[in-house]
């Protein structure tokens, strides 16, 4: 199964609470933090919630 590398590129300051919680659920805490997640619909949905704060690459 493919994996996704998700990197936070913008700050969560000033965003809605559900967007901050989504970043935490993905495992992102600071700018330039990266995590590798399985490519599943749940993860894609979380990324779709915060597309302006993260970048996504297929690994």
N, C-alpha and C positions, 0 to 999 in steps of 0.2 A: 504494500500500500504506500502511496506517496505521502510525503510529509510537507508541511508548510513551515517556513521560517517567518515568524511574525516579529517585526521590530517597531517599537514605539518611536515616532519621530517628532511628535509635538507634545506639549505639556497638557495634563488633564485639568489644570487650574481653570476654573470658570466654565467647565463643562457640566452637563446634567449629571445628577447622582447615578443614574443607571449606566451612563457611559463610563464613569469612574469605576463602578463595580464590575463592568465588563472587562476593563483593562486588568483589574485584579484577578478576575477569574481566568484570564488568559495567562497570568503569571508575570505581567509587566508592572514594574514599579517606578522606573525612571526613564527619562529620555535616553535613547540608544540601547535600552535593554532589548534583548532578543530571546525568543523561546522557539523551540521546534515542537510542533504539535502534529498529530495525525490529521490527515485530510478527511474530516468527517463533516456531515451537515451541521452538527452543533457548533463546531469551530468556525465553519464558514459563516454561520449566522451571527456569531459573536463579532467576527471581523466586519461583517456588513453593518453592524451597529456603530462601529467607530472607524469608518474608512478614512476620515480626515486626520486621524491621530496615528495611524499605523501604515506600514508598508508590508506587503506579503510577497514572498518568493517561494517557488516550489523547489524542494531539495531532492 
